[in-house]
Amino acid sequence: MPDNSAIQSQLQALAERLHHLNHQYYQLDISEVSDQEFDQLLAELQALEAAHPELALPNSPTRRVGGTITKQFPTAVHRFPMLSLGNTYSEDDLREFDERVQKGLEGAPYAYVCELKIDGVAMSLRYEHGQLTQGVTRGDGTRGDVVTANVRTIKTLPLALRPGPEQPDDFEVRGEVFMPLPVFDELNAEREQNGEALLANPRNAASGTLKLQNSAQVAARKLRFYAYSLLTPGRHFASHSAALEALSQYGLPVSDTWRRAATIEEVLEFVHYWAKKRFDLPVATDGIVIKVDNLRQQDQLGYTAKSPRWAIAYKYPAEAARTRLNDVLYNVGRTGAVTPVAVLTPVPLAGTVVKRATLHNANQIELLDLRLGDLVYVEKGGEIIPKITGVDLAARPADAVPIQYPTACPACGTPLLRPEGEAHFRCPNERGCPPQLKARLEHYVSRKALNIDGLGAETVGRFFELGMVKTPADIYDLPARRPELVTLERLGEKSIDNLIAGIEASKQVPFPRVLFGLGIRYVGETVAQKLAAHYRSIDALMAATAEDMAAVPEVGGVIAVAAAHWFQQPENRELIERLRQAGVQLEVTGEAPVPASDRLAGLTFVISGVFEHHSREELQQLITSNGGKITGSISKKLSYLVAGDNMGPAKREKALGFKVPIISEAELMALLPTADTEAPAPAGTDETPKLPLPVAGPGQQASLF
């Protein structure tokens, strides 16, 4: 028998070491060890936890990568209500607020703490004995959603606190979850390439990310957190500023932009300083929060029904500018989506000079009734993306020309289509439209796909313009064309050597990233990983139907139809064969998972609803590992419909119509072999599953309900 205490000590030591390294790297920008050494320590901890799952720590650093699937978020009541702050856009209101504070404190001396108001999602975190135990959204201020699995993926957030002075055994941290601007820009660039609607601002992006059901997807979004208050049932600190300093000492991220202000004049100086300076930060801000520093004085001032009397939020007015609309350009993306872009007379706005603004789609142009030559009002959506919000109709020139949305692709002349239910017009000329071809090449060599060293977007775009590369497969012909490459300007011998080495190295890029790099519509990183893990090879994936793919966890019907259509095209099959000949990885390497049994061989299942003990993905894995097959639709050939809570009535009616057995989660588990039964028991014995296993004509089985 293994010595559990020794293993537990080893787990604890590894976890503490990794927590420390995370703090040094993400909070202090200190790299104590190489990435390789860190990864080795993490792999060691993962292996130990896999061998002894019962001993794994709830806040292990391995939780950072996510993976938990949540079909619904439970709710929790806030121990301390999350009240909203009173807002103002007026400096006069700030002076009146100061007068009310002075009156409420009856002339006693006081000071303020000024903090930047991060434009994110308010979050309440609970720490018990130094361990993160719960994360709850603001909700309605009284009750919020429990999103602990998702907040655990935030790398700047400590799962285990560092020891510090007066650290309470049980306390709550209030703060803001936000998406850094570079991450937001990258996400929107990816959405634009896929022809999806752009996210308006980082706040919406962070909010939507926290609502994702798969914490692995949350981890990929690289959210961050800043703490701004500490709450306990009793009093541990004399002032808010002391609590902020303690939070930093405990290892929690606190923005270093906060300042203590002795007077309202110093508060206003802080407001004026950050009015422009905030645009230099890598995080969206929309104002300043001003709080009375002394906690006893906060208690003395008290609360109104909705907000504290000791705090106020000053909101910077949304900056707007008026300028002329000179032209509209139409960009064609990788998926053929045509996006209109307004060309403006340059105008200063929110720290930058704006020359262009998104118009989103034809609907937006029509809604604004835009015309060339109009004087338009421009704002930055969430102070990030320039957008036109209105027209100065009184200044409209008499000769202003109504904007006619093109009916043909501006790049190749192909008539545009507008698929039903979509906002974008699209160019269907996938094989001959230059911007689409070029964008797909840029996607293939991008960092998250093949990441070919020496072949970035600019270089591959240049090769495309020269006619040397038209498809990803052409990239692998470049080494043989070295004599031609050396004749090109700005491409020296060393650059060519790096390029050829990068192309050769790309042949070792794992299959999931290759699949993502193919640029199939709707097949992002996560979907590519799911499809690759399920089918394990490009050949198996090409042979799958849309119905088969739709049954893969997190794929669904729209994605499956698009992927199946892509693989059916002769040009794409030819591309895959050329990539195969080049030596690109088109299958998952390593041993395939060993089936647990063949108990469910020959049976097909549909899983629908929410289940008490397993996620749908876990049930799918149990079925496939025991020889069964998952499908996405109900037909007379279906063996079982596994029904959970909130299953749609249409599926139940369809199953009853085909006389397909409808079973519960518990009844499905009864079909599986028990821990001491590895193979199906002979029929007629006591071990025979209580539910009938269809052998022939499964559609003719009577309903079990």
Salt bridges, closest charged atoms under 4 A:
GLU32 OE1 - ARG17 NH1 3.44
GLU32 OE2 - HIS20 NE2 2.89
GLU91 OE2 - HIS272 NE2 2.73
GLU115 OE2 - HIS240 NE2 3.11
GLU115 OE2 - LYS291 NZ 3.02
ASP119 OD1 - ARG203 NH1 2.97
GLU128 OE2 - ARG126 NE 3.99
ASP170 OD1 - ARG79 NH2 3.15
ASP170 OD2 - ARG126 NH2 2.75
GLU172 OE2 - ARG79 NE 3.06
GLU172 OE1 - ARG174 NH2 3.13
GLU186 OE2 - ARG447 NH2 3.05
GLU186 OE2 - LYS448 NZ 2.99
GLU190 OE1 - LYS448 NZ 3.99
GLU265 OE2 - ARG95 NH1 2.62
ASP280 OD2 - LYS277 NZ 3.76
ASP286 OD1 - LYS117 NZ 3.64
ASP286 OD2 - LYS315 NZ 3.95
ASP293 OD2 - ARG260 NE 2.73
ASP299 OD2 - ARG235 NH2 2.21
GLU319 OE2 - LYS276 NZ 3.46
ASP369 OD1 - ARG371 NE 3.83
ASP369 OD2 - ARG396 NH1 3.42
ASP374 OD1 - ARG396 NE 2.84
GLU383 OE1 - ARG278 NH1 2.74
ASP392 OD2 - ARG322 NH1 2.42
GLU422 OE1 - ARG426 NE 2.79
GLU422 OE2 - ARG521 NH2 3.24
GLU465 OE2 - LYS438 NZ 3.58
ASP474 OD1 - ARG578 NH2 2.87
ASP477 OD2 - ARG578 NH2 2.92
GLU484 OE1 - ARG481 NE 3.09
GLU493 OE1 - ARG482 NH2 2.63
ASP497 OD1 - ARG482 NH2 2.87
GLU504 OE1 - LYS507 NZ 3.14
GLU525 OE1 - LYS448 NZ 3.37
ASP539 OD1 - ARG580 NH2 2.82
ASP548 OD1 - LYS629 NZ 3.86
GLU554 OE2 - LYS530 NZ 3.66
GLU577 OE2 - ARG580 NH2 3.00
GLU612 OE1 - HIS613 NE2 3.80
GLU617 OE2 - LYS530 NZ 2.93
GLU665 OE2 - HIS614 ND1 2.73
